[in-house]
Amino acid sequence: MKAVVLEKSVSSQDLTVTEVDQPQPEDDEVLIKVKYSGVNYADILSRKGLYSWAGKRPYIMGLEAAGEVVETGKNVSDVEIGDRLVYGGQSGGYAEYLTVNQEYVLPAPENYTWEECAGFGVTFFTAWVAMHEMARVRPGETMLVHSAAGGVGTAAIQLGRVHGMQVFGTASQPHKRAKVEELGATAFSYDDFDTRLNEMEIRPDMVLETVGGDVYRRSFDLLAPMGRTVLVGASSIKVNKWNPLSLYRAYKALPSARMSQVLRRSRGFMGVHLGYMLKKPDILKPSWERMLEVIAEHDLHPEIDRVFPMSKVGEAHDWIDNRHNIGKVLLDPTE
Ligand SMILES: NC(=O)c1ccc[n+]([C@@H]2O[C@H](COP(=O)([O-])OP(=O)(O)OC[C@H]3O[C@@H](n4cnc5c(N)ncnc54)[C@H](OP(=O)(O)O)[C@@H]3O)[C@@H](O)[C@H]2O)c1
């Protein structure tokens, strides 16, 4: 089968599709024929050797995919051939087929297209866990979402709006800010979001932090008393591993909070990493089910930006790394 195997840190142009053996399901596993694979910002960090959760190389890249079950192991009881599933895991997404233990498979929403099935899992669930499991947001609260036109950002805006929240979002370019507004949030640039919120006398109850550095510090300062920052990423932090000054700068730009600030101003500083939680399906699955109910009740859909053929995987990485995407980028493994 065709797959993108990462053997060492490479530039985007050096990512290639290779032929590897098709995996066979073990007794507790199912074999999924992948329809589309999701491309995540974390894949770019993995390719550069900068992602702490990445597996041991060589591995097939890709943290998520959606597809149809085509074979089941002999102990598999809850999943049937033909089921539509969403996959999330440490590797294996950029391939024509993947195997997964039945314990970790997630059902896909019935009314979604295959593109939507592959594009909503990580985006919506990251936003959902940050908002509902960590920050425990309430209707009427205010939320500031950074990189709001991205995959996670567009999901967070939608989840916030249907929960009765007032949502504000940052994005780097006017056409991205237009999308943020279209989804029901008030859009700002990174340059002036704090000035604008101060003018409006609004202090966010929650910040969904995805950017890091100065953006993080200015946002944390803005938080309302009893406000919560939930850190999910830090896309602005660029590291050159071989340059000690770059490493030092990246370390300084990583979001962190002094307990004295947290305590004196009654604020929360939290983090979410879905990857490290994946081995806890007993905790994640009930939350996933609750999220699916909300998605169905309000007919929410992920923003799909573009589908690249898997043979153009490097271009897909560059598209995100160069900040072109609005919503989710996917790969078609058949092309
Ligand atoms: N913790 C978790 O479990 C988890 C799960 C999924 C994603 N994440 C994190 O959540 C964030 C969003 O992920 P995503 O996959 O949905 O990506 P994305 O938001 O679709 O793409 C990344 C966005 O980051 C923004 N950005 C800000 N500064 C940047 C810079 N210096 N260079 C490049 N991009 C910059 C860009 O939007 P603008 O051009 O508008 O600034 C860019 O479009 C990422 O930090 C990712 O690592 C975390």
The ligand as a Tripos MOL2 file, in Angstrom:
@<TRIPOS>MOLECULE
LIG
   48    52     1     0     0
SMALL
NO_CHARGES

@<TRIPOS>ATOM
      1 N1         -2.9200   19.8400   22.4840 N.am      1 LIG1
      2 C1         -3.5610   19.1310   21.5750 C.2       1 LIG1
      3 O1         -4.0340   18.0230   21.8270 O.2       1 LIG1
      4 C2         -3.6890   19.7270   20.2120 C.ar      1 LIG1
      5 C3         -4.4670   19.0950   19.2260 C.ar      1 LIG1
      6 C4         -4.5830   19.7240   17.9760 C.ar      1 LIG1
      7 C5         -3.9230   20.9260   17.7330 C.ar      1 LIG1
      8 N2         -3.1570   21.4750   18.7070 N.ar      1 LIG1
      9 C6         -2.4700   22.7570   18.4970 C.3       1 LIG1
     10 O2         -3.4640   23.7110   18.2190 O.3       1 LIG1
     11 C7         -2.9550   24.6860   17.3020 C.3       1 LIG1
     12 C8         -3.8560   24.7180   16.0880 C.3       1 LIG1
     13 O3         -3.7210   23.4620   15.4070 O.3       1 LIG1
     14 P1         -4.3350   23.2370   13.9680 P.3       1 LIG1
     15 O4         -3.8760   21.8750   13.5230 O.co2     1 LIG1
     16 O5         -5.7710   23.5500   13.9760 O.co2     1 LIG1
     17 O6         -3.5310   24.2830   13.0890 O.3       1 LIG1
     18 P2         -4.0760   25.5750   12.3410 P.3       1 LIG1
     19 O7         -4.6310   26.5060   13.3780 O.co2     1 LIG1
     20 O8         -4.9830   25.1600   11.2410 O.co2     1 LIG1
     21 O9         -2.7500   26.1580   11.7330 O.3       1 LIG1
     22 C9         -1.8200   26.8020   12.5260 C.3       1 LIG1
     23 C10        -2.1340   28.3020   12.5970 C.3       1 LIG1
     24 O10        -1.3130   28.8860   13.5830 O.3       1 LIG1
     25 C11        -1.2840   30.2640   13.3470 C.3       1 LIG1
     26 N3          0.0400   30.8120   13.6360 N.ar      1 LIG1
     27 C12         0.2860   31.7940   14.5200 C.ar      1 LIG1
     28 N4          1.5710   32.1050   14.5250 N.ar      1 LIG1
     29 C13         2.1610   31.3150   13.6020 C.ar      1 LIG1
     30 C14         3.4900   31.1960   13.1180 C.ar      1 LIG1
     31 N5          4.4840   31.9700   13.5880 N.pl3     1 LIG1
     32 N6          3.7480   30.2670   12.1520 N.ar      1 LIG1
     33 C15         2.7730   29.4810   11.6710 C.ar      1 LIG1
     34 N7          1.4790   29.5570   12.0910 N.ar      1 LIG1
     35 C16         1.1910   30.4790   13.0420 C.ar      1 LIG1
     36 C17        -1.6610   30.4610   11.8660 C.3       1 LIG1
     37 O11        -2.9060   31.1550   11.8140 O.3       1 LIG1
     38 P3         -2.8460   32.7570   11.5860 P.3       1 LIG1
     39 O12        -2.1930   32.9540   10.2530 O.co2     1 LIG1
     40 O13        -4.2360   33.2180   11.6460 O.co2     1 LIG1
     41 O14        -2.0120   33.2530   12.7120 O.co2     1 LIG1
     42 C18        -1.8050   29.0600   11.3300 C.3       1 LIG1
     43 O15        -2.8090   28.9630   10.3560 O.3       1 LIG1
     44 C19        -1.5180   24.2640   16.9940 C.3       1 LIG1
     45 O16        -0.6640   24.9750   17.8490 O.3       1 LIG1
     46 C20        -1.5010   22.7820   17.3190 C.3       1 LIG1
     47 O17        -0.2220   22.3240   17.6350 O.3       1 LIG1
     48 C21        -3.0500   20.8950   19.9210 C.ar      1 LIG1
@<TRIPOS>BOND
     1     1     2 1
     2     2     3 2
     3     2     4 1
     4     4     5 ar
     5     4    48 ar
     6     5     6 ar
     7     6     7 ar
     8     7     8 ar
     9     8     9 1
    10     8    48 ar
    11     9    10 1
    12     9    46 1
    13    10    11 1
    14    11    12 1
    15    11    44 1
    16    12    13 1
    17    13    14 1
    18    14    15 2
    19    14    16 1
    20    14    17 1
    21    17    18 1
    22    18    19 2
    23    18    20 1
    24    18    21 1
    25    21    22 1
    26    22    23 1
    27    23    24 1
    28    23    42 1
    29    24    25 1
    30    25    26 1
    31    25    36 1
    32    26    27 ar
    33    26    35 ar
    34    27    28 ar
    35    28    29 ar
    36    29    30 ar
    37    29    35 ar
    38    30    31 1
    39    30    32 ar
    40    32    33 ar
    41    33    34 ar
    42    34    35 ar
    43    36    37 1
    44    36    42 1
    45    37    38 1
    46    38    39 2
    47    38    40 1
    48    38    41 1
    49    42    43 1
    50    44    45 1
    51    44    46 1
    52    46    47 1
@<TRIPOS>SUBSTRUCTURE
     1 LIG1         1 GROUP 0 **** ****
